[in-house]
Amino acid sequence: MKDSGTKRKPLILLIILTILALVLLAYIISALNKEDNNGQVNPSPSPTGAPTATSTPELTPTREPTSEPTPEPTPETIKATIVSAGDCVIHDKIRLAAKIDGEDSYDFTHMFEDIKPFVEKADYALISYEGAATNKRNDYSGYPIFNTPPEIFDAFRYAGFNLINNSNNHQLDRRVSGMLETRENIKKAGLEIIGAYDGEEPRYLIKDINGIKVGFMAYAYGSNGNEAALTSDQIYKHLALFDKPRMEKEIKELEEKADVTVIAMHWGHEYWTTPNDQQISMAKEMFEWGADVILGSHPHVIQPSEIHTVNGETKYVVYSMGNFLTNMLHEWYDDPKKEKWLQEDGTLISIEFTKDLTTEKTIISKIIHIPTWLSREKIDGDTIHRILPIPSRDYYKEGDLSDELLKKALESYDRTIGNFTDYELE
């Protein structure tokens, strides 16, 4: 019995040591798990064998060094360009050439195709239109009392024009009612108008062109005596006839509101190639009142342009821009001494304004004269009228025009160009 007890002691001791080792192992494992949960080191496998999700250490974002965008320099000056064309008088030949066969409609656009690129270059363009353009389809006529289909205004807009001057001696060819209807048709075509007024709106137009406020007004010497049928109140409300005290007041008011002031003048003697005394004296007076640019029409031939310096400012006048679209062609006249071919000549005038944003002063910085010639040719029995630009003698290349047309175009250029001197501020 004594030997048996002695043998059990080592076995019991071994069991005790084993238990202690298991307890110690359990403690170590527990301690490791606790550290893993707190410090996120050595994750133990999940009981299911699925990957154990661990949180991503939060990193403090670092800003990449960036340079601030360089601001664009503020412009010191801004520019705006206007273009002006001379008289449009739609004779029967031109209206019939625009008639669409078999339809009660007209298309004048082909007459402007050649000049269109020169008009579209401008920021704003104006043209002088003589006569009425009412909706009464059986009432259209040419010389001497003009009434044209309103589709002419669609052609003006197609060519790039924005503003129509309707102050002229033919604006009452369909009385006041026709003038006001013409006015509405111009606006319906998406164009603006000066020179014919409803009595409610201002008598001037101020356009913000690229940040430059350009003011426009128009005046005419008369309306072929048709104004005699109007009351003095109607004349005052609807027309812009020569009236120096009123003109002085209006031009000075416009000059205060606009950066530059442009006046369209219907004046002078028809077919005179030089301005008369009234044109010269009125130009000087309007410059003193604040006008910067004077654009003349009515003589139906070219008259010269001039640069004036008034109170230290550069001013510009063209006494007559000539004809732009008419049927006053020399083939229709028998007496060559009257030089009727001069009525085919015109000019498109481009004027650039520059405004100093520091001083707020606006000046004329460039003037370019582009001679035009109105061609008329027979094609397949139809008469085709085209306004041809002639910016230089070598503008047309071989084959662009027939020999006959090119000869006449260059003769027109030579007649015209001597009346003008382009201007550019040095």
Secondary structure, DSSP 8 states (H G I E B T S, - for coil): -HHHHHHHHHHHHHHHHHHHHHHHHHHHHHHHHHHHHHH--S----TTSS-------------------------SEEEEEEEEEEEEE--HHHHHHHB-TTSS-B--GGGGTTTHHHHHTSSEEEEEEESB--S-TT--B-TTS-B--THHHHHHHHHT--EEE--STTTTTTHHHHHHHHHHHHHHTT-EEES---SSS-SSEEEEETTEEEEEEEEES-STTGGGGS-HHHHHHH--B--HHHHHHHHHHHHHHSSEEEEEEE-S-TT-SS--HHHHHHHHHHHHHT--EEEEESSSSEEEEEEEEETTEEEEEEEEEBEEE----GGG-S-GGG-GGGGGEEEEEEEEEEEETTT--EEEEEEEEEEEEEEEEEETTEEEEEEEE-SSTT-S-TTSS-HHHHHHHHHHHHHHHTT---EE--
